[in-house]
Amino acid sequence: MTDVAQAPAAPGRDRLLRRTLRDPLAVVCLAVLALVIAASLAAPLLTDYAPDHSVLADTLAPMSGAHPLGGDGVGRDVMSRLLYGGRTSLVGGTLAVLVAFAVGGPLGLISGFYRGWFDALAGWAVNVIMAVPAIIVMLVVMAAVSQDLNIAMIVLGVIMAPMVFRLIRASVLAVREELYVDAARVSGLGDARIMRRHVLPVVIAPSVIQATQVFAVAIGIQAGLAFLGLGKASQASWGAMLGDAFTNVYTAPVLLVWPGAAMGLTILASSMLGNAVRDALGTTQPRVTKRPRPVVRTAAGSAVAPAEDRLLTVEGLRVAYGEKTVVDGVSITVERGEVLGLVGESGSGKSQTAFSVLGLLPYEAEVKADQLAFEGKALLSLSLDQLNALRGRGIGYIPQEPMSNLDPCFRIGFQLVEPMRKHLGLSRADARTKALELLARVGIPDPERVFRSYPHQISGGMAQRVLIAGAVSCDPRLLIADEPTTALDVTVQAEVLDLMRSLQQERHMGMILVTHDFGVVADICDRVAVMQKGRIVESAPAGQIFAAPGHDYTRMLLDSTLEGGPARGELLRPGTPLKEVTS
């Protein structure tokens, strides 16, 4: 077992502002935007002229002390219109961004996380909006409602919402399939908390980049509308200044410079700042494990009174994907304090059976059972909230891949504390104390260090111990372990099995151990159910399975193991080299 790496806190967790300021280009972009914003806000202090104040004597006036940038084609002060026009452009760009994310953000988040009919309906609405000609819609709204350019920017925000929707939906679809999101569900965390803690941090990075792009596009479109003469005459804007400059391009071409430079620098700085933020956030393509639509769950009967000490009753469980049935008529029971080994080769339906109990099957799966009950509660009849309340508190889960089931964005301590605060109602301090005690109980030599660490800072064996601690943290009555030692080396496997056995006996938990390793079965299981092609072909006490297996498939599995087999003979050595090597 490897100790925690002697490393400081992950550099990727530095504050975003600090990382962004390390990029010289980002600093320049921030300075330009800050200058534009400050100058626009301070316009009344920097000029004595109102933006719409016209003096015919100042028509096309040259630069002077009274008019630092000269006068335009109708005698208005260019500097005043430039500063107040910055307000119009900044407010318009901000409005477009806010509306686009207010409309597209929640739609994308809900559609990506829940899918189903809402996703189909939202996708249809988005496609309709994208098919509408944006400029024509803005012209119609401005003609019918108001000539105010801000109204046009609100309409533009709605029209650009589909871009935000598609971006956020794609990001959510990617992260919602991660194994650590499944682990959060198994811990009993609700959808709102999962979205807030695990999904939103992934969505933020592309959203920031998209916001800067929408802002830049909005400023450009607003300027185009004003250039065409749309908008209120009293509303100063960079586009209107370009229109006036174009009219007088032969007599005063310098008028094109000021609004063109202001608009170009603002758009360029916004776009480049988005790229710098993307680099600072270190966005990468997330890994995806496909799991698309809600599972169809039906039960033949309602809850029944459980037998004494009976934790789990499964009768006639069937799991199908379309026409293909992967679990067919499985029936098992688990008593309190009993360890049931679910054994079979890959593809036999072991994990599908375990996930049916947990309610974690893929959305396209159809689950039926004559009876699927935990302590008398019919699991297939539970609502999502009731199932979340049961996970973690009633049924714990130890996954197969330890590193994939820990969220890399959060410290290990946070991931242990959160389920305990929800299920046990502990304060943050009490949950922290219990988490440290559990880390020590599972054999971690420096619990405080591991508590403060990120998943990448610990070894695979240490991560598996962390997941075991998390699985028993809310005192479940049934523990489901899906190939808990597959990804570990032999020495760590033995340590983890000893730990699981001692915790099971200490807490008198029932346990389902999903495995294909008969050595693990012999070490820890009381009873064994052997699965082949989705069916239970033999179920008996562990001693009987090893002493007198009753099914040909069971005997074949036992004969396939290396334990107790003859040692490998000496390797044959060829008399001559296979290939002569000459200099």
Secondary structure, 3 states (H helix, E strand, C coil): CCCCCCCCCCHHHCCHHHHHHCCHHHHHHHHHHHHHHHHHHCHHHHCCCCCCCECHHHCCCCCCCCCCCCECCCCEEHHHHHHHHHHHHHHHHHHHHHHHHHHHHHHHHHHHHHCHHHHHHHHHHHHHHHHCCHHHHHHHHHHHCCCCHHHHHHHHHHHHHHHHHHHHHHHHHHHHCCHHHHHHHHCCCCHHHHHHHHHHHHHHHHHHHHHHHHHHHHHHHHHHHHHCCCCCCCCCCHHHHHHHHHHCCCCCHHHHHHHHHHHHHHHHHHHHHHHHHHHHHCCCCCCCCCCCCCCEEEECCCCCCCCCCEEEEEEEEEEEECCEEEEEEEEEEEECCCEEEEECCCCCCHHHHHHHHHCCCCCCCEEEECEEEECCEEHHHCCHHHHHHHECCCEEEECCCCHHHCCCCCCHHHHHHHHHHHHCCCCHHHHHHHHHHHHHHCCCCCHHHHHHCCHHHCCHHHHHHHHHHHHHCCCCCEEEEECCCCCCCHHHHHHHHHHHHHHHHHHCCEEEEEECCHHHHHHHCCEEEEEECCEEEEEEEHHHHHHCCCCHHHHHHHHHCCCCCCCCCCCCCCCCCCCCCCC
